[in-house]
Amino acid sequence: MNTFIKPSDAELREQLTSLQYEVTQHEGTERPFANEYWNNKKAGIYVDVVSGEPLFSSLDKYDSGTGWPSFTQPLESENVVERTDLKLFMPRTEVRSKQGGSHLGHIFDDGPAPTGLRYCMNSAALRFIQVEKLEEEGYGEYLKLFK
């Protein structure tokens, strides 16, 4: 991931859907219960749709009842950056990917054990890679998590 160079804005507009672009580049939020991964129960990992950074695992995913994919913790904590978001006139913790700088979602403190956290992410910011495709897609090191 150290060699990742973020594409230009024009390239991102071409590579991403309009929703992916709005969410990742302009801190947008997709509709709950009407997004690709909110109810995904398959085994695998979620990576940044822009950079491919490994972000979350299905092993840490749970049904938060919010309509967005929610996780108790990141797969690789060094790949997520937290920052304060004051857009709704109250402080929230925004989550971004480190290399891609993509807006992913927010963290809340109403999650289950063991962390008590809810990483509430936008499906549009993520790409899901099923366990069976991890090796093929260059993420073979994560296979051991699912054995």
SULSULKA-V974908 format. One record per backbone hydrogen bond with DSSP energy under -0.5 kcal/mol. NH is the residue of the N-H (numbers start at 1). CO is the residue of the C=O. Records with the same first field share a line. If there is no record, write none. Layout:
# SULSULKA-V974908
NH: CO  CO
This chain:
# SULSULKA-V974908
4: 1
12: 8
13: 9
14: 10
15: 11
16: 12
21: 17
22: 18
23: 19
24: 20
25: 21
26: 21  22
27: 23
28: 22
33: 67
34: 31
38: 35
40: 37
45: 129
46: 56
47: 127
48: 53
49: 125
52: 48
55: 46
56: 46
58: 44
60: 57
61: 58
62: 70
64: 62
69: 121
70: 62
71: 119
72: 60
75: 55
76: 55
79: 76
80: 77
81: 96
83: 94
85: 92
88: 90
89: 86
92: 85
93: 107
94: 83  92
95: 105
96: 81
97: 102
98: 79
101: 97
103: 24
104: 95
105: 95
106: 120
107: 93
108: 118
111: 116
115: 112
116: 112
118: 108
119: 71
120: 106  118
121: 69  119
122: 104
123: 121
125: 122
126: 123
127: 47
129: 45
130: 128
131: 43
133: 130
134: 130  131
137: 133
138: 135
139: 134
142: 139
143: 140
145: 142
146: 143
147: 144
